[in-house]
């Protein structure tokens, strides 16, 4: 179960369980007495000093988001997935850049009518951790709450045009599926998601063939659908047997595939409110295909992006499982291709020569990129002009937005990962901001976690790992009180307590 616990803490992009951090709140967050529609009347002058470039766009789409998210994740949750029920859950959409927050499905009757939407000013929210965390399961006004910070979705607002609303809506639903539906469900095959250098080209070829046959199965009659699925399963078997890591990662097709399938279905439910269940299922499957973005855009345009494999393959496999009326409880936790294999078996397939060639060409170049990614960190680690700064990451600070690939690495003979991430880390005496910062992450031992039932009892200040950044020595300032400050575009640390140990500046939690 420890592997599943680590998933819950670090993998679900990333679901953090900070309910214990807020359970001791003795005060109720009091809302401002406004209606949802009034959010559009925010003073335009406030935008001049707003650090979020897209705050106006956020403000414009928020009222519709509130309405649609309530419909999908609260009112029609069981239509989205049969076992999904959030009647007793709240959803808190936060928009600190516009000083707005919306509590959806309010459960505290002394501040408003039960189940209604209540608008807050973020200035009135005392739990400031909510304002710097992308998304999390927390306790708000004494009730379990899925909190989502719209400011952290700002990259989705730029250059998205007409798809802006779709992308933001799906993002909220996607993380909500992880947090509200998948939390507590045990899924096998959850190893590291980090990439290994050099990338296994054969495995990537098998995955691309799987996707191609899964795509061919969509829209076919039952016999032809099963025929195409059996061919996909053939390459799935080759993939699993290619190396041990593939077996260890198998469960992520379920984790990300389910969330992707349901965020696509949710959007179709909003767009086509009068469609039948069968029509929604067909529209969902086709929309997953239509949103495919090829990795080889300058070539054949047939390859999955490496980071999208879990999402696209898992979602299309689930779409066919749903269409074939397989058991919804099994679909929720099973490996999608493993489930199709157990139901229909495999059939030898010839594959596609154009995919095989495109795959070989693409991953030759991709491996060069991986090597450069690793070499950049390795060179700084050896360079006397740089020094390592070790930052403790606690459970309450575990939420993170990854900006680039995650790659396996050995740091001082310790298994680690190279990450490029955006996150805020709160320590007792300082707040740290990483902005698309390349760093090393090392997991800390977390003994004594015997099962998911212990997660909410965990101390939010428990250290779950360490982020290690390499900084030019000239960029570090030291005060007379022996406090460390770094002011860079990619890293901000002010007056942090530290010790110098093992060639690192190690920041202190206490």
C-alpha positions in Angstrom: 0.0 0.0 0.0 3.0 2.3 0.5 3.3 2.6 -3.3 -0.3 3.7 -3.5 0.3 6.3 -0.7 3.1 7.8 -2.7 0.9 8.0 -5.7 -1.7 9.9 -3.7 0.9 12.3 -2.4 3.0 12.9 -5.5 1.7 11.5 -8.7 -1.9 12.5 -9.3 -0.4 15.8 -10.9 -0.3 16.2 -7.8 -3.3 15.5 -5.4 -2.3 16.6 -2.0 -4.1 15.6 1.1 -4.1 18.6 3.4 -7.4 18.1 5.2 -5.4 17.6 8.4 -3.8 21.0 7.9 -7.2 22.7 8.1 -9.2 20.6 10.5 -8.2 22.7 13.4 -9.6 25.9 12.0 -12.0 27.2 14.6 -13.4 30.0 12.5 -15.8 29.8 9.6 -14.8 31.6 6.5 -17.4 34.3 6.1 -18.4 35.2 2.5 -19.1 38.6 1.1 -22.8 39.1 0.4 -22.6 39.0 -3.4 -24.3 37.1 -6.2 -22.3 35.2 -8.8 -23.1 37.5 -11.7 -21.5 40.5 -9.8 -18.1 39.0 -10.4 -18.2 40.6 -13.8 -18.3 44.0 -12.2 -14.8 44.0 -10.7 -13.1 47.4 -11.0 -11.1 47.5 -14.2 -8.5 49.7 -12.5 -7.4 46.8 -10.3 -6.2 45.1 -13.5 -3.4 47.6 -14.0 -1.4 46.3 -11.0 -2.5 42.6 -11.5 0.6 40.3 -11.9 -1.4 37.7 -13.8 -1.5 38.7 -17.4 -4.7 36.8 -18.2 -6.7 37.8 -15.1 -9.3 39.6 -17.2 -10.0 36.4 -19.2 -10.3 34.5 -16.0 -12.8 36.9 -14.6 -14.9 36.7 -17.8 -15.2 32.9 -17.9 -15.5 32.3 -14.1 -19.3 32.7 -13.8 -19.9 30.1 -16.6 -17.2 27.8 -15.0 -19.0 27.9 -11.7 -22.3 27.0 -13.3 -20.9 24.2 -15.4 -18.6 22.7 -12.7 -21.6 22.5 -10.3 -23.7 20.7 -12.9 -21.0 18.2 -13.8 -19.2 17.5 -10.5 -22.2 17.9 -8.2 -25.6 17.7 -9.9 -24.8 15.2 -12.6 -21.8 13.4 -11.1 -23.5 10.0 -11.3 -24.2 10.6 -15.0 -20.5 11.3 -15.5 -19.7 8.0 -13.8 -22.1 5.7 -12.0 -20.3 5.5 -8.6 -19.5 9.3 -8.6 -21.4 11.1 -5.8 -20.4 14.5 -4.4 -23.6 15.5 -2.6 -21.7 16.1 0.6 -18.6 17.7 -1.0 -17.9 21.3 -1.7 -15.9 22.8 -4.5 -13.9 26.0 -4.1 -12.8 27.8 -7.2 -10.2 30.4 -6.3 -9.1 33.3 -8.4 -6.6 35.3 -6.2 -5.5 37.6 -9.0 -9.1 39.0 -9.1 -9.6 38.5 -5.4 -12.6 36.2 -6.1 -13.5 32.8 -4.8 -16.7 30.7 -5.3 -17.8 28.0 -2.9 -19.9 25.5 -4.9 -22.4 23.3 -3.0 -22.1 25.0 0.3 -22.7 22.6 3.2 -22.6 25.1 6.1 -26.1 26.4 6.6 -25.2 29.2 9.0 -23.5 31.1 6.2 -26.0 30.5 3.4 -28.5 28.1 1.9 -27.3 24.5 1.7 -26.1 23.5 -1.8 -26.0 27.1 -3.1 -23.0 28.9 -4.6 -21.5 31.6 -2.4 -19.0 34.2 -3.5 -16.1 35.2 -1.4 -13.4 37.8 -1.5 -10.1 36.0 -1.2 -9.0 38.7 1.3 -11.5 37.1 3.7 -10.0 33.6 3.4 -7.7 33.1 6.4 -6.1 29.9 5.2 -3.5 31.5 2.9 -2.2 28.0 1.8 -5.3 27.8 -0.4 -4.1 30.9 -2.3 -0.8 29.4 -3.3 -1.7 25.8 -4.1 -2.8 24.7 -7.6 -5.4 22.1 -6.4 -6.0 20.0 -3.4 -8.5 18.1 -1.2 -8.9 20.2 1.9 -11.4 21.0 4.7 -13.2 24.3 4.3 -15.8 25.5 6.8 -15.6 22.0 8.4 -16.5 20.1 5.2 -14.4 18.2 2.7 -13.7 20.5 -0.3 -12.0 20.2 -3.7 -10.1 23.5 -4.0 -8.8 24.6 -7.4 -6.8 27.8 -8.0 -7.6 29.3 -11.4 -4.4 31.4 -11.3 -2.3 28.3 -11.8 -4.1 27.5 -15.0 -3.0 30.8 -16.5 -0.9 29.1 -19.3 -4.2 27.7 -20.7 -5.6 31.2 -21.2 -2.9 32.4 -23.6 -3.0 31.6 -27.3 -5.9 29.2 -26.8 -8.5 31.3 -28.6 -11.9 29.7 -28.7 -10.6 26.6 -26.9 -9.7 28.5 -23.7 -12.9 27.7 -21.9 -12.8 24.1 -22.9 -9.2 23.7 -21.7 -9.8 25.3 -18.3 -13.1 23.4 -17.8 -11.4 20.1 -18.6 -8.4 20.9 -16.3 -10.7 21.5 -13.3 -12.7 18.3 -14.1 -9.6 16.2 -14.7 -8.0 17.1 -11.3 -11.4 16.7 -9.7 -11.6 13.1 -11.0 -8.2 12.3 -9.5 -9.2 13.9 -6.1 -12.9 13.1 -5.8 -13.4 9.8 -7.7 -10.0 8.0 -7.8 -8.7 8.8 -4.3 -8.9 5.7 -2.2 -9.2 3.2 -5.1 -6.2 0.9 -5.3 -4.6 0.6 -8.8 -1.8 -1.8 -9.6 1.3 -0.9 -11.6 2.2 2.5 -10.2 6.0 2.9 -10.5 7.8 6.1 -11.3 6.6 8.2 -14.2 10.1 9.6 -14.7 11.8 8.9 -18.0 14.9 6.8 -18.4 17.8 7.8 -20.6 18.2 6.4 -23.2 14.5 6.1 -24.1 13.5 2.6 -25.1 12.6 3.1 -28.8 10.8 -0.3 -29.2 8.5 0.5 -26.2 7.5 3.8 -27.8 6.8 2.1 -31.1 4.6 -0.5 -29.4 2.7 2.3 -27.6 2.1 4.2 -30.9 0.8 1.0 -32.5 -1.5 0.5 -29.5 -2.9 4.0 -30.0 -3.4 3.5 -33.7 -5.5 0.3 -33.3 -7.5 1.8 -30.4 -8.3 4.7 -32.7 -9.3 2.4 -35.4 -11.7 0.6 -33.0 -13.8 3.8 -32.4 -17.0 4.0 -34.4 -16.8 0.4 -35.6 -19.5 -2.3 -35.1 -18.9 -4.7 -32.3 -17.1 -7.4 -34.3 -14.7 -5.0 -36.0 -14.2 -3.1 -32.8 -13.1 -6.2 -31.0 -10.9 -7.1 -34.0 -9.0 -3.8 -33.7 -8.8 -4.0 -29.9 -7.2 -7.5 -30.2 -4.5 -6.0 -32.4 -4.0 -3.2 -29.9 -3.7 -5.8 -27.1 -1.1 -7.7 -29.2 1.2 -4.6 -29.1 0.3 -4.1 -25.4 1.7 -7.6 -24.6 4.9 -6.8 -26.6 5.1 -3.5 -24.6 4.7 -5.2 -21.2 7.3 -7.8 -21.9 9.7 -5.3 -23.4 11.1 -4.2 -20.0 10.2 -4.2 -16.3 9.5 -0.5 -16.1 6.6 -0.8 -18.5 4.9 -3.3 -16.2 5.5 -0.9 -13.3 3.9 2.0 -15.1 0.9 0.1 -16.4 -1.6 1.5 -13.9 -1.1 5.1 -15.1 -3.1 4.3 -18.2 -6.0 3.9 -15.8 -5.2 6.9 -13.6 -4.7 9.4 -16.4 -6.9 7.6 -19.0 -9.9 7.7 -16.7 -9.5 11.4 -15.9 -9.0 12.2 -19.6 -12.0 10.2 -20.7 -14.2 11.8 -18.1 -13.0 15.4 -18.6 -13.8 14.9 -22.4 -17.2 13.3 -21.5 -18.0 16.2 -19.1 -17.4 18.8 -21.8 -19.6 16.9 -24.3 -22.4 16.7 -21.6 -22.2 20.5 -21.3 -22.1 21.1 -25.1 -24.9 18.6 -25.8 -27.3 18.7 -22.8 -30.1 16.9 -24.7 -27.9 14.1 -26.2 -28.6 10.5 -25.2 -26.0 8.5 -23.2 -25.0 6.6 -26.3 -24.5 9.8 -28.3 -22.4 11.3 -25.5 -20.2 8.2 -25.5 -19.7 8.5 -29.2 -19.0 12.2 -29.1 -16.5 11.7 -26.2 -14.5 9.1 -28.0 -14.3 11.2 -31.2 -13.3 14.3 -29.2 -10.4 12.4 -27.7 -9.2 11.6 -31.2 -9.8 15.1 -32.4 -7.7 16.6 -29.6 -4.7 14.5 -30.5 -1.5 16.6 -30.9 1.2 14.7 -32.8 4.8 14.7 -31.5 6.2 14.6 -35.0 4.4 17.6 -36.3 6.9 18.3 -39.0 6.9 14.7 -40.3 4.2 12.0 -40.4 2.0 13.4 -37.6 1.3 9.9 -36.3 3.2 9.8 -33.0 2.0 10.4 -29.5 3.8 12.9 -27.4 5.7 10.8 -24.8 4.1 12.6 -21.9 0.6 12.1 -23.4 0.7 8.3 -23.7 -1.0 7.5 -20.4 -3.7 10.0 -21.2 -4.5 9.2 -24.8 -4.1 5.4 -24.8 -5.9 5.0 -21.5 -8.8 7.2 -22.6 -9.4 5.5 -25.9 -9.2 2.0 -24.3 -11.7 3.1 -21.7 -14.0 4.6 -24.4 -14.2 1.2 -26.0 -14.6 -0.6 -22.7 -17.6 1.7 -22.0 -19.0 1.2 -25.5 -18.9 -2.6 -25.0 -20.7 -2.3 -21.7 -17.9 -3.7 -19.5 -18.3 -3.5 -15.8 -18.0 0.1 -14.6 -16.5 -0.8 -11.2 -13.8 -2.9 -13.0 -13.1 -0.1 -15.5 -12.6 2.3 -12.7 -9.5 0.5 -11.2 -8.3 -1.9 -13.9 -5.5 -1.4 -16.4 -7.6 -0.5 -19.5 -5.6 -2.7 -21.9 -5.3 -5.4 -19.3 -9.1 -5.4 -19.0 -9.5 -5.6 -22.8 -6.9 -8.4 -22.9 -8.8 -10.4 -20.2 -12.1 -9.9 -22.1 -11.1 -10.4 -25.7 -7.5 -11.7 -25.9 -5.0 -10.6 -28.6 -4.5 -11.1 -32.3 -1.2 -10.8 -34.1 -1.0 -7.5 -36.0 1.5 -6.4 -38.7 1.7 -2.8 -37.5 2.4 0.2 -39.7 5.7 0.8 -41.4 5.2 4.6 -41.5 4.8 4.6 -37.7 7.8 2.4 -37.2 10.0 4.6 -39.3 8.7 7.9 -37.8 9.2 6.4 -34.3 12.8 5.5 -34.9 13.6 8.9 -36.4 11.8 10.9 -33.7 13.3 9.0 -30.7 16.9 9.3 -32.0 16.4 13.0 -31.7 14.5 12.7 -28.5 17.3 10.8 -26.8 19.6 13.7 -27.7 17.3 16.0 -25.9 17.1 13.8 -22.9 20.9 13.7 -22.7 21.2 17.4 -22.8 18.5 17.7 -20.1 20.6 15.5 -17.8 24.0 17.0 -18.8 22.8 20.5 -17.8 22.2 19.4 -14.2 25.3 17.2 -14.1 27.5 20.0 -15.3 26.2 22.4 -12.6 26.7 19.8 -10.0 30.4 19.6 -10.8 30.9 23.3 -11.4 32.6 25.2 -8.5 30.7 28.3 -9.5 27.5 26.7 -8.5 26.2 25.4 -5.1 23.3 23.1 -4.2 20.5 24.5 -2.1 18.3 21.8 -0.5 14.7 22.7 0.1 12.5 20.5 2.2 9.1 19.7 0.7 6.3 18.8 3.2 3.0 17.1 2.5 1.2 20.5 2.7 3.6 21.8 0.0 3.5 18.8 -2.3 1.2 20.3 -5.0 3.3 21.1 -8.1 2.9 22.0 -11.8 5.4 20.2 -14.0 6.6 22.3 -16.9 8.8 19.8 -18.8 9.9 16.1 -18.7 10.8 14.2 -15.5 13.9 12.2 -15.9 15.5 9.6 -13.6 18.9 10.6 -12.2 21.4 9.5 -9.6 22.4 12.3 -7.1 25.3 11.3 -4.9 24.4 7.6 -5.6 20.8 8.2 -4.4 17.9 7.6 -6.8 16.4 11.0 -7.8 14.4 12.8 -10.6 15.3 15.8 -12.6 12.2 18.0 -12.8 11.3 21.4 -14.2 8.5 22.7 -12.0 6.5 25.6 -10.7 5.5 25.4 -7.0 5.4 27.4 -3.8 6.8 26.0 -0.6 5.9 27.4 2.8 8.4 27.0 5.6 7.8 28.4 9.1 9.9 31.5 8.5 9.8 32.0 4.7 8.0 31.3 1.5 9.8 29.9 -1.5 8.7 30.3 -5.1 10.0 28.1 -7.9 9.0 29.3 -11.4 9.7 26.8 -14.2 12.8 25.9 -12.2 14.9 22.9 -13.2 15.8 20.9 -10.1 16.5 17.5 -8.5 13.8 15.8 -6.4 14.7 13.2 -3.8 12.0 11.3 -1.9 12.2 11.1 1.8 11.5 7.9 3.7 7.9 7.8 4.9 7.7 4.7 7.2 4.7 3.8 9.2 2.1 4.3 6.4 0.3 1.1 6.3 -2.7 2.1 4.2 -4.8 4.9 2.7 -6.9 5.1 5.9 -3.8 6.8 7.6 -3.5 9.6 5.0 -5.7 12.1 6.7 -4.0 11.5 10.0 -0.6 12.4 8.6 1.2 15.5 9.9 1.1 18.1 7.1 4.6 19.2 8.1 6.0 15.7 7.4 8.8 15.9 4.9 8.0 14.0 1.8 11.1 14.9 -0.1 13.7 17.5 -1.0 14.0 19.8 -4.0 17.7 20.5 -4.8 18.5 23.5 -7.0 21.9 24.5 -8.3 22.5 28.2 -8.0 25.5 30.4 -9.0 27.2 31.3 -5.8 27.1 35.0 -6.9 23.3 34.9 -6.8 23.1 34.0 -3.1 23.0 36.7 -0.4 23.7 36.1 3.3 22.5 38.4 6.1 24.4 39.1 9.3 21.8 36.9 11.0 23.0 34.0 8.8 19.9 33.9 6.7 19.9 33.0 3.0 18.2 35.0 0.2 18.0 34.3 -3.5 16.2 36.6 -5.9 16.0 35.2 -9.5 13.3 34.9 -12.1 13.1 31.2 -11.5 13.6 31.1 -7.8 12.7 33.4 -4.9 13.9 32.7 -1.3 13.9 35.4 1.4 15.7 35.2 4.8 15.7 31.4 5.1 17.4 29.6 7.9 19.9 27.1 6.8 22.9 24.9 7.7 25.9 24.2 5.5 26.3 20.5 5.2 27.7 17.9 2.7 28.5 20.7 0.3 24.9 22.1 0.3 23.0 24.9 1.8 20.2 22.9 3.5 17.2 25.0 4.4 15.6 24.2 7.8 12.0 23.4 8.6 12.2 24.4 12.2 
